[in-house]
Every structure is written in C-alpha cells, then in structure tokens.
C-alpha cells in the first residue's frame, strides 16, 4: 500500500518506519525542515532502540521517504495518517490546532478518494471535527478512521511489530477491510484487531493510559502508607501481584510517572469530562498523587540533611522519565532536582542518553558527568531517579571509596535495603 504519515514525531516516525518495514511505500511528511533534513541525512532526532537501523534499511530500499511536501503525500497515497503533536493547553485540554491544520490541508489538496486516519492521541469527537473540516474544503469522498497508538518509549518497535491488540474505529466494512489488510502482517500470531465505533476507539486510548496511571499512583500512595505503618511495599507488591485478577504490571512504586502520555492523557480525560458536564473523582486524585510523589525523594534528601544543603553535593543517576529514552517531558527528575537546587544543593547528574535533552531543561544549573562513577567523587549522597539497567548492579565497594558520605536515596527500589545496608550504606527507598 501507499501510505502518507503526517508528522515525524515519536509516533509518526516509529509507525511510518514499521509500516515501511512490512513492504509498504511510506511518505513521511513534516513542516519542520530541520527535522526532515536530519532524517534525509540518516540522522534520527529521537532515541529509540533499533529505530535508526530500520530507517536506514527502508530509506535504502526506497520504501521510506521524508519530505515537507504534504500535497505530494496526499496525492500519492490512499491512506493518510495524522500523527502530529497534541500538546496540553494551559487548562489541560489537548491542543488540536496541528491536527485541524493538517486536516484542512488534506482537504484542499486531495483529488481522489482517501482514508484519513487519526493516529495522534485525541479527545472523543475529534474525528468528527476533522471530518467536518475536510468536507468543507473538498468535493471528493473520503472516510475517517480512529487508530490510536499504544507504543511504549524504549520498546516501541517491538510494540508495533508484535502488538497486544490493534484498535480501529471505523464506520464502513470496506474501510475496515482496508485497515485490516494494512495491519495483517503484524497480527499473524492471532492477537486481535478490535473494531468499534470511532468515539469508542478515541476513548479507549485515554482509558488505557488513565488506568495504568491509576495503578502507578495507587501503588505510590500504598508505598507511602507502608512506610509509616511499618510494612514493606516490595513484599506487599509481590503479594498482590500474584493475584491473577491484579497481575504484576505497573505495580512498582517510585517517584511518579512522567513522559508525553500519562500526564497529558489523564489531564485531557479530566477536561473531556468537564466539557460534557461530568465530574470525575478518581483521576484528579491520581494526578494530585503523582505530583506529590514527584517531590517525595527530594523531601527525603532535604529531611536527612535537616534542610541544609548549601554545602552538599547530591549525585543523580538517571534524568529521562524512564529508561531507554532521552525524553525529558514531565520527567520526575525535573521536580526533584529543582527542589534540591532551591535548598542550595550542588547537583551532579548522569544519564546514558538524555544528557543533551536535559541540558535544554537545566542548562548550566547542574553539572553533567560522562559516566555514573565520576560524579560520585566527594558526593554527600546519591539519588537514583531513573532505573537504567546499568545502575542495577554497580560496584558498591568502588562507590563507598568515591563518596564522601555513603548515602543512597533509591527512587525506584532497585536495590535490596538489607544488602545495601550490610555493605555499609545508609539507605532510603520508597515504602520500605
């Protein structure tokens, strides 16, 4: 099939590349000339394991093309994906201006029948608005599809190539068949393609992320209760996770969720409810709990040093909101580090891939190390914020020699408190 992918951000670039990998001809369009120029040179503007190799292979085979010419993409393609950004507005609602601008341009340039697919995460009713915008500027027929993405940063290629499920919001059987044909190579093992009405498909994306965010906030609140009640959240997690009705996924307490999806989608769902004169009670609590959790680790450090951090050097392992990505959007490290800086601490940080992204956030207010041991020299404490694999089994004896004070604040509970304390460290975790 010939596909047009409008938007080469995280979702559009991964989706377009994976569709090309299955043999389709994919034209990726973006109005960011700098980003398109980089991609034409073989440079990938985001960090995602395995993506650079796939892009290079499909560009070489001429199945993947990058351009700023939207009219060309519309003309040459049957299926047009809208995968532009939908950032949160000040009131928490999704900013759909890019989606609507693309829809208008699609309508103006289309000369034959098209299938227009909203891939961006959008509120319920967006496809109807896109449909109306296109219909106002074209006489040609087209159909709308809602096809929300479920890609985890750091594992996006695996998620796309071997999806748990594919959600299609469609109105006509022939459109459903066309979309099923497109996705057939990815569901050969029998995982379902679920079809439903468009509004339900739009809601499913938000519902999934809101449910996962709720599990995270619940576990964080439970961890804090365990800490004051004398229980161990790690033992409790194992106990409840073994119940098949609950399962073990997203039960790890920590410093809160971040990234481009959970915070934005929870806020957008709250806003959607308000627009329909319906008041949600659980999700505002989920969001409030998460904001409180983000500062918890900093509060532990501040309390341990009795609010006097002016002559203290705090080492930080991990800056990105999760491992295997350089994404700093809504990263807990931002809240934690800013709180430490407010109390006068000197902060030295290391992240395997997110340093460049972090510099755009912190600039020169913190120091950046080239490896995870260099910054420990003379450090009064170590805070572990992002659970990169290389942090899980460090040389603790080397750390003892480097650090001024052997104190660890483990924001992800990746170490055994008993073992760490036996080695000679003072240890603070989450809920244990």
C-alpha positions as CSV (number, residue, x, y, z in Angstrom):
1,X,0.0,0.0,0.0
2,X,1.0,3.6,-0.4
3,X,0.9,5.5,2.9
4,X,1.3,9.1,3.9
5,X,2.4,9.7,7.5
6,X,1.9,13.3,8.5
7,X,4.1,14.2,11.4
8,X,7.5,12.6,12.2
9,X,7.5,13.0,15.9
10,X,7.8,9.9,18.1
11,X,4.6,8.2,17.0
12,X,4.7,9.1,13.3
13,X,8.3,8.2,12.8
14,X,8.1,4.8,14.5
15,X,4.7,4.0,12.8
16,X,5.9,5.1,9.4
17,X,9.1,3.2,9.6
18,X,7.5,0.0,10.8
19,X,4.9,0.1,8.1
20,X,7.6,0.5,5.5
21,X,9.5,-2.4,7.1
22,X,6.4,-4.6,6.2
23,X,6.7,-3.6,2.5
24,X,4.5,-0.5,2.2
25,X,5.6,2.6,0.5
26,X,5.5,5.3,3.1
27,X,5.9,9.1,2.6
28,X,6.6,10.8,5.9
29,X,5.7,14.5,5.9
30,X,6.6,17.2,8.4
31,X,6.7,21.0,8.2
32,X,9.9,21.0,10.4
33,X,12.5,21.5,7.7
34,X,15.4,20.9,10.1
35,X,14.0,17.5,11.2
36,X,13.3,16.4,7.7
37,X,16.9,17.5,6.7
38,X,18.3,15.4,9.5
39,X,16.3,12.4,8.5
40,X,17.4,12.7,4.9
41,X,21.0,12.6,6.1
42,X,20.3,9.4,8.1
43,X,20.2,11.1,11.5
44,X,17.3,10.2,13.8
45,X,16.1,13.1,16.0
46,X,14.8,10.9,18.8
47,X,16.3,8.0,20.7
48,X,14.6,4.7,20.3
49,X,16.5,1.4,20.3
50,X,16.7,-0.2,16.8
51,X,14.9,2.7,15.0
52,X,18.0,4.1,13.3
53,X,18.8,0.8,11.7
54,X,15.2,0.3,10.4
55,X,15.1,3.8,9.0
56,X,18.4,3.3,7.1
57,X,17.3,0.0,5.7
58,X,14.0,1.3,4.4
59,X,15.4,4.5,3.0
60,X,17.9,2.5,1.1
61,X,15.1,0.3,-0.3
62,X,13.2,3.4,-1.2
63,X,10.2,2.3,0.8
64,X,10.6,5.3,3.2
65,X,10.8,8.9,2.0
66,X,10.9,12.1,4.0
67,X,9.6,15.4,2.7
68,X,8.0,18.7,3.7
69,X,5.6,18.4,0.7
70,X,2.2,17.4,2.1
71,X,0.5,17.8,-1.3
72,X,2.8,15.1,-2.7
73,X,1.9,12.8,0.2
74,X,-1.8,13.3,-0.2
75,X,-1.6,12.8,-4.0
76,X,0.4,9.6,-3.9
77,X,-1.3,7.8,-1.0
78,X,-4.6,6.0,-0.3
79,X,-4.3,6.0,3.5
80,X,-3.2,9.2,5.2
81,X,-2.3,9.1,8.9
82,X,-2.4,12.2,11.0
83,X,0.3,11.8,13.7
84,X,1.1,15.4,14.7
85,X,1.5,16.6,18.2
86,X,-1.4,17.3,20.6
87,X,0.3,19.1,23.5
88,X,-1.6,20.0,26.6
89,X,-3.0,23.5,26.7
90,X,-2.8,25.6,30.0
91,X,-6.2,24.2,31.1
92,X,-5.2,20.6,30.5
93,X,-7.2,20.2,27.3
94,X,-5.4,18.8,24.2
95,X,-4.3,21.4,21.7
96,X,-5.7,20.2,18.4
97,X,-4.5,23.1,16.3
98,X,-2.0,21.0,14.4
99,X,-4.5,18.2,13.8
100,X,-7.0,20.6,12.3
101,X,-4.4,22.5,10.2
102,X,-3.3,19.2,8.6
103,X,-7.0,18.1,8.1
104,X,-7.7,21.4,6.3
105,X,-4.6,21.0,4.0
106,X,-5.5,17.4,3.2
107,X,-8.9,18.5,2.1
108,X,-7.5,21.3,0.0
109,X,-5.0,19.0,-1.9
110,X,-6.9,15.7,-2.3
111,X,-8.1,14.9,-5.8
112,X,-9.3,11.4,-5.3
113,X,-10.8,9.2,-2.6
114,X,-8.8,8.9,0.7
115,X,-8.9,7.1,4.0
116,X,-7.9,9.6,6.7
117,X,-6.7,8.1,10.0
118,X,-6.2,9.9,13.3
119,X,-3.2,8.3,14.9
120,X,-2.5,11.2,17.3
121,X,-4.0,10.8,20.7
122,X,-7.1,13.0,20.5
123,X,-10.2,13.5,22.6
124,X,-13.6,11.9,21.9
125,X,-15.3,13.6,19.0
126,X,-12.1,14.8,17.2
127,X,-12.5,12.6,14.2
128,X,-15.9,14.1,13.7
129,X,-14.4,17.6,13.7
130,X,-11.6,16.5,11.3
131,X,-14.3,15.1,9.0
132,X,-16.2,18.4,9.1
133,X,-13.0,20.4,8.3
134,X,-12.1,18.3,5.3
135,X,-15.6,18.2,4.0
136,X,-15.8,22.0,4.0
137,X,-12.9,22.3,1.6
138,X,-13.2,19.3,-0.8
139,X,-15.8,17.7,-3.0
140,X,-14.1,14.4,-3.1
141,X,-15.2,11.5,-1.0
142,X,-13.2,10.2,2.0
143,X,-13.6,8.1,5.1
144,X,-12.4,8.6,8.7
145,X,-10.7,6.1,10.9
146,X,-9.5,6.3,14.5
147,X,-6.4,4.2,15.1
148,X,-4.9,5.0,18.5
149,X,-1.3,4.1,19.2
150,X,-0.1,2.0,22.1
151,X,3.7,2.4,21.9
152,X,6.0,2.4,24.9
153,X,9.0,4.5,24.6
154,X,12.1,2.3,24.7
155,X,10.1,-0.7,23.3
156,X,8.1,1.0,20.5
157,X,9.4,-1.1,17.6
158,X,8.6,-4.4,19.5
159,X,5.2,-3.0,20.4
160,X,4.4,-2.1,16.8
161,X,5.7,-5.2,15.2
162,X,4.1,-7.5,17.8
163,X,1.1,-5.6,19.2
164,X,-1.1,-6.9,22.0
165,X,-4.1,-5.6,20.0
166,X,-4.9,-3.1,17.3
167,X,-7.8,-0.7,17.8
168,X,-9.8,0.5,14.8
169,X,-12.7,3.0,15.0
170,X,-14.4,2.6,11.6
171,X,-17.8,3.2,10.1
172,X,-17.8,1.2,6.8
173,X,-17.0,-2.5,6.2
174,X,-14.8,-1.8,3.2
175,X,-12.7,0.7,5.2
176,X,-12.4,-1.9,8.0
177,X,-11.1,-4.4,5.5
178,X,-8.6,-2.0,4.0
179,X,-7.2,-1.2,7.5
180,X,-7.1,-4.9,8.5
181,X,-5.1,-5.7,5.3
182,X,-2.6,-3.0,6.3
183,X,-2.1,-4.5,9.7
184,X,-2.4,-8.2,8.8
185,X,1.4,-8.7,8.8
186,X,1.6,-7.7,12.5
187,X,-1.1,-10.0,13.9
188,X,-0.2,-13.3,12.3
189,X,0.1,-14.9,15.8
190,X,-3.5,-14.2,16.4
191,X,-3.6,-11.1,18.5
192,X,-6.8,-9.3,17.9
193,X,-7.8,-6.4,15.7
194,X,-10.7,-4.9,17.6
195,X,-13.1,-2.8,15.6
196,X,-15.6,-0.4,17.1
197,X,-17.2,3.0,16.5
198,X,-14.9,5.9,16.2
199,X,-15.8,7.6,19.5
200,X,-15.2,4.4,21.5
201,X,-11.8,4.0,19.8
202,X,-10.8,7.5,20.8
203,X,-11.9,6.9,24.4
204,X,-10.0,3.5,24.5
205,X,-6.7,5.2,24.2
206,X,-7.4,7.6,27.1
207,X,-9.0,4.9,29.2
208,X,-5.9,2.6,28.9
209,X,-3.4,5.3,29.9
210,X,-5.7,6.5,32.7
211,X,-6.0,3.0,34.1
212,X,-2.2,2.5,34.1
213,X,-1.6,5.9,35.6
214,X,-4.1,5.0,38.3
215,X,-2.2,1.8,39.1
216,X,1.0,3.7,39.5
217,X,-0.5,6.4,41.7
218,X,-2.3,3.8,43.8
219,X,1.0,1.9,44.4
220,X,2.8,5.1,45.3
221,X,0.1,6.0,47.8
222,X,0.2,2.5,49.2
223,X,4.0,2.6,49.5
224,X,3.8,5.8,51.5
225,X,1.3,4.2,53.8
226,X,3.6,1.1,54.2
227,X,6.4,3.4,55.2
228,X,4.6,5.0,58.1
229,X,2.8,1.7,59.1
230,X,6.0,-0.4,59.2
231,X,5.2,-2.6,56.2
232,X,7.4,-3.3,53.2
233,X,5.9,-2.3,49.9
234,X,8.1,-4.8,48.0
235,X,6.6,-7.7,49.9
236,X,3.1,-6.2,49.5
237,X,3.7,-5.8,45.8
238,X,4.6,-9.4,45.4
239,X,1.6,-10.5,47.4
240,X,-1.0,-8.6,45.5
241,X,0.7,-9.1,42.1
242,X,0.4,-12.9,42.4
243,X,-3.4,-12.5,42.3
244,X,-4.3,-13.1,38.7
245,X,-7.1,-10.6,38.9
246,X,-4.5,-7.9,39.6
247,X,-1.3,-9.1,37.9
248,X,2.2,-7.7,38.3
249,X,2.4,-5.0,35.7
250,X,2.6,-1.3,36.8
251,X,2.8,-2.2,40.5
252,X,6.3,-0.8,41.1
253,X,6.3,2.2,43.4
254,X,8.7,5.1,42.6
255,X,8.9,8.8,42.1
256,X,5.8,9.2,39.9
257,X,5.0,8.9,36.2
258,X,6.2,11.3,33.5
259,X,6.6,11.3,29.7
260,X,4.4,12.6,26.9
261,X,1.4,10.3,27.5
262,X,0.2,9.6,31.1
263,X,0.3,13.2,32.4
264,X,-1.2,14.7,29.2
265,X,-3.8,12.0,28.8
266,X,-5.0,12.0,32.4
267,X,-5.4,15.8,32.3
268,X,-7.2,15.6,28.9
269,X,-9.6,13.0,30.1
270,X,-10.5,15.2,33.1
271,X,-11.0,18.1,30.7
272,X,-13.2,16.0,28.4
273,X,-15.4,15.1,31.3
274,X,-15.7,18.7,32.3
275,X,-16.7,19.6,28.7
276,X,-19.5,17.0,29.0
277,X,-20.6,18.5,32.4
278,X,-19.5,15.3,34.1
279,X,-17.2,15.4,37.1
280,X,-14.6,12.7,37.5
281,X,-13.4,11.9,41.1
282,X,-10.7,9.3,40.7
283,X,-8.5,10.8,38.0
284,X,-8.0,14.2,39.7
285,X,-6.7,12.2,42.7
286,X,-4.4,10.2,40.5
287,X,-2.9,13.4,39.1
288,X,-2.6,15.0,42.5
289,X,-0.9,11.9,44.0
290,X,1.5,11.8,41.1
291,X,2.5,15.5,41.6
292,X,3.1,14.9,45.3
293,X,5.1,11.7,44.6
294,X,7.5,13.5,42.3
295,X,8.8,15.7,45.1
296,X,8.9,12.9,47.7
297,X,12.5,11.8,47.0
298,X,13.8,15.4,47.3
299,X,11.9,15.7,50.6
300,X,13.7,12.7,51.9
301,X,17.0,14.2,51.0
302,X,16.1,17.6,52.5
303,X,14.9,15.9,55.7
304,X,18.0,13.8,56.0
305,X,20.2,16.8,55.8
306,X,18.0,18.9,58.0
307,X,17.1,21.4,55.3
308,X,20.8,22.4,55.0
309,X,22.0,21.5,51.5
310,X,24.2,24.6,50.8
311,X,27.4,22.8,51.2
312,X,26.2,19.4,50.0
313,X,26.8,17.7,46.6
314,X,24.0,15.4,45.5
315,X,24.7,12.9,42.8
316,X,21.8,11.9,40.4
317,X,21.6,8.7,38.4
318,X,19.0,9.0,35.6
319,X,17.3,12.1,34.1
320,X,14.9,10.8,31.5
321,X,11.4,10.0,32.6
322,X,12.0,6.2,32.0
323,X,14.9,4.0,30.8
324,X,15.7,3.5,27.1
325,X,14.6,7.0,26.0
326,X,16.0,10.5,26.0
327,X,12.6,12.0,26.7
328,X,12.6,14.6,29.5
329,X,8.9,15.6,29.2
330,X,7.3,15.7,32.6
331,X,10.3,13.7,34.0
332,X,10.3,13.4,37.8
333,X,14.0,14.4,37.7
334,X,13.0,17.9,36.9
335,X,10.8,18.3,40.0
336,X,13.4,16.5,42.2
337,X,16.4,18.4,41.1
338,X,14.7,21.8,41.1
339,X,13.7,21.2,44.7
340,X,17.3,20.3,45.7
341,X,18.6,23.4,43.9
342,X,16.1,25.5,45.8
343,X,17.7,24.3,49.1
344,X,21.2,25.2,47.8
345,X,22.5,21.8,46.8
346,X,25.1,21.3,44.2
347,X,23.7,18.7,41.8
348,X,25.8,16.4,39.6
349,X,23.9,14.1,37.2
350,X,24.5,11.3,34.7
351,X,22.1,9.7,32.2
352,X,23.2,7.2,29.5
353,X,21.3,9.0,26.7
354,X,19.3,12.0,28.0
355,X,22.1,14.5,28.8
356,X,21.6,16.6,25.7
357,X,17.8,16.7,26.3
358,X,18.4,17.5,30.0
359,X,20.7,20.4,29.2
360,X,17.7,22.1,27.4
361,X,15.9,21.9,30.7
362,X,18.5,22.6,33.4
363,X,21.1,24.5,31.3
364,X,24.1,25.2,33.5
365,X,22.3,25.0,36.9
366,X,23.6,21.4,37.4
367,X,26.8,19.6,36.4
368,X,26.8,16.7,33.9
369,X,29.1,13.7,34.2
370,X,30.3,11.4,31.5
371,X,29.8,8.2,33.5
372,X,27.9,7.0,36.6
373,X,31.0,6.8,38.8
374,X,32.8,10.2,38.1
375,X,30.1,12.2,39.7
376,X,30.2,10.2,42.9
377,X,33.6,11.6,43.9
378,X,33.0,13.7,47.0
379,X,29.2,13.3,46.8
380,X,27.3,13.6,50.0
381,X,24.5,11.3,48.7
382,X,23.3,9.5,45.6
383,X,19.7,9.7,44.3
384,X,18.6,7.1,41.8
385,X,15.8,8.6,39.7
386,X,15.7,6.5,36.5
387,X,16.1,2.7,36.7
388,X,18.6,2.2,33.7
389,X,19.9,-1.3,33.7
390,X,23.5,-0.2,34.2
391,X,22.5,1.2,37.6
392,X,21.1,-2.1,38.9
393,X,24.4,-3.9,39.6
394,X,27.0,-1.2,40.2
395,X,30.4,-1.7,42.0
396,X,29.3,-0.8,45.5
397,X,32.8,-1.1,47.0
398,X,34.0,1.4,44.5
399,X,31.1,3.7,45.3
400,X,32.0,3.6,49.0
401,X,35.5,4.8,48.3
402,X,34.3,7.6,46.0
403,X,31.5,9.1,48.0
404,X,32.0,11.5,50.9
405,X,29.0,10.1,52.7
406,X,27.7,6.6,51.7
407,X,24.0,7.5,51.5
408,X,21.6,6.2,48.8
409,X,18.1,7.5,48.1
410,X,16.6,4.9,45.9
411,X,13.7,6.4,44.0
412,X,12.9,3.1,42.1
413,X,13.6,0.5,44.8
414,X,16.1,-1.3,42.6
415,X,18.3,-2.3,45.5
416,X,17.8,-4.6,48.4
417,X,17.8,-2.4,51.6
418,X,19.2,-5.3,53.6
419,X,22.1,-5.9,51.3
420,X,22.9,-2.2,50.8
421,X,22.9,-1.6,54.5
422,X,25.1,-4.6,55.1
423,X,27.7,-3.2,52.6
424,X,27.9,0.0,54.6
425,X,25.4,2.4,53.0
426,X,22.7,4.4,54.6
427,X,19.6,3.6,52.5
428,X,16.3,5.3,51.8
429,X,13.8,3.7,49.5
430,X,10.1,4.2,48.6
431,X,7.8,2.4,51.1
432,X,10.5,0.2,52.6
